[in-house]
């Protein structure tokens, strides 16, 4: 499946040559995947100037779909992607999801309804939902069903009753970057720190092409790395966390834009593009704090790259100079190049795409298991 996904169109003979199996074995496997609706045959394709034409295989655009959902502090979003990772259906609503505004159960009921709407639209397009993943801004238990702590939502030990896997949003943003190639370089990047920010700041570590979770599954909490130990108190209970200097609300307040204002981030972007001094100063200070925290992570992990994702990607023109400056000052390996600070092309869609594509990825990794389950 990965051979077909990577190449787009490929013959059975080419698959056999690529993965080192006999043509007869590949033909049997392909027939099973065609029957399961994972692949389609496109007709004869001549491989070159000589030889008989081969039948090209491709992923089925109307096959399994991955359903991704996102619980943000101020929104809910759901999408369906096909086997290629193309978004086929999407829905998003503004919502006040902090526990002080409404209970978690009410949030999850609304999310369930939104998932149902997206799945119905996907099925009308001929897609078959193969699974669901829900992204949350917090720590998730090993059972992948419990939100242990999400400070910006005010959630603690909340069981998600949906038939879905639950995953930290930063992890899913990083996986989307890895799988869908969102970074701005043609080179293969398989070791990187992915950092994104909304109300909070999350990071995730990709090492040798795999997500690093840590001993208890909580790796990547960059937003709670202290950059000024005696600074303001954070929602986590500590003082001077990065989130208090480079989180969305902190930057908006410093720029003179009320965080509760509708379209506040768009207003910040516009103000910075117009050269507003307060906005530029706020973003430069956020970039400095972010660079201080990231330099410690780079010194510790020595990644190929650091990727700015989520809303940080949209604000990168004004954040990046200060981040680069701090990295140059503080990273001990003077050979670590500034061009290794990358900006994601996925932007704020990365988390939702990662959630949806994680289900698709499971199908691509083990298509026979999916074919057996769907038989």
C-alpha positions as CSV (number, residue, x, y, z in Angstrom):
1,X,0.0,0.0,0.0
2,X,2.8,2.4,0.8
3,X,4.4,1.7,-2.6
4,X,1.1,2.7,-4.3
5,X,0.6,5.7,-2.0
6,X,4.1,7.0,-2.6
7,X,4.1,6.5,-6.4
8,X,0.5,7.5,-7.1
9,X,0.3,5.0,-10.0
10,X,2.3,1.8,-10.2
11,X,2.0,-1.6,-11.9
12,X,2.0,-5.0,-10.2
13,X,5.4,-5.8,-11.7
14,X,6.8,-2.6,-10.3
15,X,5.4,-3.3,-6.9
16,X,7.0,-6.8,-7.0
17,X,10.3,-5.3,-7.9
18,X,10.1,-2.6,-5.3
19,X,9.2,-4.8,-2.3
20,X,11.1,-8.0,-3.4
21,X,8.2,-10.4,-3.7
22,X,7.3,-12.6,-6.6
23,X,4.8,-11.3,-9.1
24,X,2.4,-14.2,-8.2
25,X,2.4,-13.3,-4.5
26,X,1.9,-9.6,-5.3
27,X,-0.9,-10.4,-7.7
28,X,-2.7,-12.4,-4.9
29,X,-2.3,-9.5,-2.4
30,X,-3.4,-6.9,-4.9
31,X,-6.6,-9.0,-5.7
32,X,-7.4,-9.0,-2.0
33,X,-6.9,-5.2,-1.7
34,X,-9.0,-4.6,-4.8
35,X,-11.8,-6.7,-3.4
36,X,-11.6,-4.8,-0.1
37,X,-11.9,-1.5,-2.0
38,X,-8.5,-0.2,-1.1
39,X,-7.0,-0.1,-4.6
40,X,-8.4,0.4,-8.1
41,X,-7.1,-0.5,-11.5
42,X,-6.7,2.3,-13.9
43,X,-6.2,0.3,-17.1
44,X,-3.1,-0.4,-19.2
45,X,-0.1,1.9,-18.9
46,X,2.9,1.3,-21.2
47,X,6.1,1.3,-19.0
48,X,8.4,2.4,-21.8
49,X,9.1,2.0,-25.5
50,X,9.3,-1.8,-25.3
51,X,7.4,-4.6,-23.5
52,X,3.7,-5.2,-22.9
53,X,1.7,-2.5,-21.1
54,X,1.0,-3.1,-17.4
55,X,-2.2,-2.4,-15.5
56,X,-1.7,0.6,-13.2
57,X,-2.8,0.4,-9.6
58,X,-3.8,3.5,-7.5
59,X,-5.4,4.2,-4.2
60,X,-9.2,4.1,-4.2
61,X,-10.5,7.7,-3.8
62,X,-13.8,6.2,-2.6
63,X,-12.3,3.7,-0.2
64,X,-11.7,4.1,3.6
65,X,-11.7,7.5,5.1
66,X,-10.0,8.8,8.3
67,X,-12.1,10.9,10.6
68,X,-10.2,13.6,12.6
69,X,-11.7,15.8,15.2
70,X,-10.2,18.6,17.2
71,X,-11.3,20.1,20.5
72,X,-9.9,23.7,20.8
73,X,-10.4,26.2,23.5
74,X,-12.7,28.2,21.2
75,X,-13.7,25.9,18.4
76,X,-14.6,22.3,17.4
77,X,-13.5,20.9,14.0
78,X,-14.0,17.6,12.2
79,X,-12.8,16.4,8.8
80,X,-12.7,13.3,6.6
81,X,-9.7,12.5,4.5
82,X,-9.3,9.8,1.8
83,X,-6.4,7.4,1.5
84,X,-4.3,10.1,-0.2
85,X,-4.8,12.4,2.7
86,X,-7.0,14.8,0.7
87,X,-9.7,16.5,2.8
88,X,-13.1,15.5,1.4
89,X,-15.4,16.9,4.1
90,X,-14.8,19.5,6.7
91,X,-16.9,21.2,9.4
92,X,-15.9,23.7,12.1
93,X,-17.9,25.7,14.6
94,X,-16.9,28.4,17.1
95,X,-17.5,27.1,20.6
96,X,-16.6,28.0,24.2
97,X,-15.1,24.8,25.5
98,X,-13.5,25.8,28.8
99,X,-15.0,24.0,31.8
100,X,-15.9,27.4,33.3
101,X,-18.1,28.1,30.2
102,X,-19.8,24.7,29.9
103,X,-19.2,21.1,31.2
104,X,-16.9,18.7,29.2
105,X,-19.9,16.4,28.6
106,X,-21.7,19.1,26.7
107,X,-18.6,19.8,24.6
108,X,-18.2,16.1,23.7
109,X,-21.9,15.8,22.8
110,X,-21.6,18.7,20.4
111,X,-18.4,17.1,19.0
112,X,-20.3,13.8,18.5
113,X,-23.0,15.5,16.5
114,X,-20.4,17.2,14.3
115,X,-18.6,13.9,13.7
116,X,-21.9,12.3,12.7
117,X,-22.6,15.1,10.2
118,X,-19.2,14.7,8.6
119,X,-19.4,11.0,8.4
120,X,-22.8,11.2,6.8
121,X,-21.4,13.5,4.1
122,X,-18.4,11.3,3.6
123,X,-20.6,8.2,3.1
124,X,-22.7,10.2,0.6
125,X,-19.4,10.7,-1.4
126,X,-18.8,7.0,-1.4
127,X,-16.2,7.0,1.4
128,X,-16.3,4.5,4.3
129,X,-15.2,5.9,7.7
130,X,-12.4,3.5,9.0
131,X,-11.9,5.1,12.4
132,X,-11.7,8.3,14.4
133,X,-9.1,10.2,16.2
134,X,-9.8,13.2,18.5
135,X,-7.1,15.8,19.1
136,X,-7.1,17.6,22.5
137,X,-4.8,20.3,24.0
138,X,-3.6,18.3,27.0
139,X,-2.1,15.2,28.4
140,X,-3.7,11.9,27.4
141,X,-3.7,8.6,29.3
142,X,-2.1,5.4,28.0
143,X,-5.7,4.1,27.3
144,X,-6.0,6.8,24.6
145,X,-9.5,7.5,25.9
146,X,-8.8,9.8,28.9
147,X,-7.8,13.4,29.0
148,X,-5.7,13.5,32.2
149,X,-5.1,17.2,32.2
150,X,-5.8,20.0,29.8
151,X,-5.1,23.2,31.7
152,X,-6.5,25.6,29.1
153,X,-9.7,23.7,28.9
154,X,-9.8,23.2,32.7
155,X,-10.3,19.4,32.2
156,X,-8.9,16.8,34.5
157,X,-9.5,13.0,34.2
158,X,-12.2,13.4,31.6
159,X,-13.1,10.1,29.9
160,X,-14.0,10.6,26.2
161,X,-17.0,8.4,25.5
162,X,-16.7,8.4,21.8
163,X,-15.6,5.3,19.9
164,X,-12.3,7.1,19.0
165,X,-8.7,7.3,19.9
166,X,-7.7,10.4,21.8
167,X,-4.3,12.0,21.2
168,X,-2.4,15.2,22.2
169,X,-2.8,17.9,19.5
170,X,0.9,18.7,19.3
171,X,1.7,15.0,18.6
172,X,-0.8,15.0,15.8
173,X,0.6,18.2,14.3
174,X,4.1,16.7,14.2
175,X,2.9,13.5,12.7
176,X,1.1,15.4,10.0
177,X,4.3,17.2,9.2
178,X,6.1,13.9,9.0
179,X,3.5,12.0,6.9
180,X,2.2,14.8,4.6
181,X,5.5,16.7,4.1
182,X,4.4,20.1,5.2
183,X,7.9,21.6,5.8
184,X,9.5,24.0,3.4
185,X,12.3,21.8,2.2
186,X,12.8,19.1,-0.3
187,X,15.2,17.2,1.9
188,X,13.9,14.3,4.0
189,X,13.5,15.5,7.6
190,X,12.9,12.6,10.0
191,X,14.4,14.1,13.2
192,X,12.7,17.3,14.2
193,X,11.0,19.3,17.0
194,X,7.6,20.5,15.9
195,X,6.2,23.5,17.9
196,X,2.8,25.1,17.6
197,X,0.8,27.6,19.7
198,X,-2.7,28.7,20.3
199,X,-3.8,29.4,23.9
200,X,-1.0,27.1,25.0
201,X,2.2,26.0,23.4
202,X,2.8,22.4,22.5
203,X,5.8,20.6,21.0
204,X,6.4,17.1,19.8
205,X,9.5,15.2,19.0
206,X,10.0,13.1,15.9
207,X,13.1,10.9,16.2
208,X,14.2,8.7,13.3
209,X,10.7,9.0,11.7
210,X,8.8,8.0,14.9
211,X,7.0,10.0,17.5
212,X,8.8,10.1,20.8
213,X,6.3,10.0,23.7
214,X,8.6,9.7,26.8
215,X,8.3,7.2,29.7
216,X,4.8,8.2,30.6
217,X,3.7,9.6,27.3
218,X,4.0,13.3,28.2
219,X,7.1,14.3,26.2
220,X,7.0,17.7,24.4
221,X,5.5,20.0,27.0
222,X,7.6,23.0,25.8
223,X,5.0,25.5,26.8
224,X,5.7,24.8,30.4
225,X,9.5,25.1,30.2
226,X,10.4,28.1,32.4
227,X,12.1,31.0,30.5
228,X,11.9,33.5,33.4
229,X,11.7,31.5,36.7
230,X,10.1,34.4,38.7
231,X,7.7,35.4,36.0
232,X,3.9,35.3,36.1
233,X,2.0,32.3,37.3
234,X,1.0,29.8,34.6
235,X,-2.2,27.8,34.3
236,X,-0.1,24.7,35.3
237,X,0.7,26.3,38.6
238,X,4.4,27.1,37.9
239,X,5.9,30.6,37.2
240,X,7.5,32.0,34.1
241,X,6.5,29.3,31.7
242,X,7.1,29.9,28.0
243,X,3.3,30.0,27.5
244,X,3.1,33.2,29.5
245,X,5.4,35.0,27.0
246,X,4.7,33.3,23.6
247,X,1.2,31.9,24.0
248,X,-1.6,33.4,22.0
249,X,-3.3,35.4,24.8
250,X,0.0,36.8,26.1
251,X,1.0,38.0,22.6
252,X,-2.4,39.5,22.0
253,X,-2.4,41.4,25.3
254,X,1.1,42.7,24.6
255,X,0.0,43.9,21.2
256,X,-3.0,45.7,22.7
257,X,-5.5,43.4,21.2
258,X,-8.2,42.0,23.5
259,X,-7.8,38.1,23.5
260,X,-11.6,37.7,23.6
261,X,-12.1,39.8,20.5
262,X,-13.5,37.8,17.5
263,X,-10.8,37.4,14.9
264,X,-8.1,38.5,17.3
265,X,-5.3,36.5,15.6
266,X,-6.2,37.8,12.2
267,X,-6.1,41.3,13.7
268,X,-2.6,40.6,15.1
269,X,-1.5,39.4,11.7
270,X,-2.9,42.5,10.0
271,X,-1.4,44.8,12.5
272,X,2.1,43.2,12.1
273,X,1.8,43.4,8.3
274,X,0.9,47.1,8.6
275,X,4.0,47.7,10.8
276,X,2.1,48.5,14.0
277,X,4.9,49.0,16.6
278,X,3.0,47.3,19.5
279,X,2.3,44.2,17.4
280,X,5.9,44.0,16.2
281,X,7.3,44.4,19.7
282,X,4.9,41.8,21.1
283,X,5.9,39.3,18.4
284,X,9.6,40.0,18.8
285,X,9.4,39.4,22.5
286,X,7.4,36.1,21.9
287,X,10.1,35.0,19.4
288,X,12.8,35.7,21.9
289,X,11.1,33.6,24.6
290,X,10.4,30.9,22.1
291,X,14.1,30.9,20.9
292,X,15.3,30.6,24.5
293,X,13.2,27.6,25.2
294,X,14.0,26.0,21.8
295,X,17.7,26.4,22.2
296,X,17.6,24.2,25.3
297,X,15.7,21.6,23.4
298,X,18.1,21.8,20.4
299,X,21.1,21.5,22.7
300,X,19.6,18.4,24.4
301,X,18.3,16.6,21.3
302,X,20.4,17.8,18.4
303,X,17.5,17.5,15.8
304,X,17.8,18.0,12.1
305,X,15.3,20.8,12.2
306,X,12.9,22.8,14.3
307,X,9.5,23.3,12.6
308,X,7.2,26.2,13.4
309,X,3.6,24.9,12.9
310,X,0.0,25.9,13.7
311,X,-0.7,29.6,14.1
312,X,3.1,30.1,14.6
313,X,3.5,29.4,10.9
314,X,1.2,32.3,10.0
315,X,3.2,34.6,12.3
316,X,6.6,33.3,11.3
317,X,7.7,36.4,9.3
318,X,7.8,38.4,12.5
319,X,8.6,35.6,15.0
320,X,11.4,34.0,13.1
321,X,14.1,36.7,13.3
322,X,14.1,36.7,17.1
323,X,13.9,32.9,17.3
324,X,16.9,32.6,14.9
325,X,18.9,35.1,16.9
326,X,18.4,33.2,20.2
327,X,19.3,29.9,18.5
328,X,22.5,31.4,17.1
329,X,23.4,32.8,20.6
330,X,22.6,29.7,22.6
331,X,23.0,26.5,20.6
332,X,26.4,25.1,21.5
333,X,26.8,23.4,18.1
334,X,27.8,26.4,15.9
335,X,27.4,24.1,12.9
336,X,23.6,23.9,13.6
337,X,22.4,26.0,10.6
338,X,19.7,28.8,10.8
339,X,18.1,27.3,7.7
340,X,17.2,24.3,9.9
341,X,14.4,26.5,11.4
342,X,11.5,25.6,9.1
343,X,8.0,26.8,8.7
344,X,5.1,24.4,8.1
345,X,2.9,24.8,5.1
346,X,0.1,23.0,7.0
347,X,-0.4,25.8,9.4
348,X,-3.3,25.6,11.8
349,X,-4.8,22.7,9.8
350,X,-1.9,20.4,10.8
351,X,-3.5,19.1,14.0
352,X,-6.8,18.2,12.3
353,X,-5.1,16.6,9.3
354,X,-2.8,14.6,11.6
355,X,-5.9,13.3,13.5
356,X,-7.7,12.2,10.3
357,X,-4.6,10.8,8.6
358,X,-3.6,8.7,11.6
359,X,-6.5,6.4,10.9
360,X,-5.6,6.3,7.2
361,X,-2.0,5.6,8.1
362,X,-3.1,2.5,10.1
363,X,-4.9,1.2,7.0
364,X,-1.8,1.8,4.9
365,X,0.4,0.1,7.4
366,X,-1.7,-3.0,7.7
367,X,-4.2,-3.2,4.8
368,X,-4.8,-6.9,5.2
369,X,-6.1,-6.3,8.7
370,X,-8.5,-3.7,7.4
371,X,-9.5,-6.0,4.5
372,X,-10.2,-8.9,7.0
373,X,-12.2,-6.6,9.4
374,X,-14.3,-5.2,6.5
375,X,-15.0,-8.6,4.9
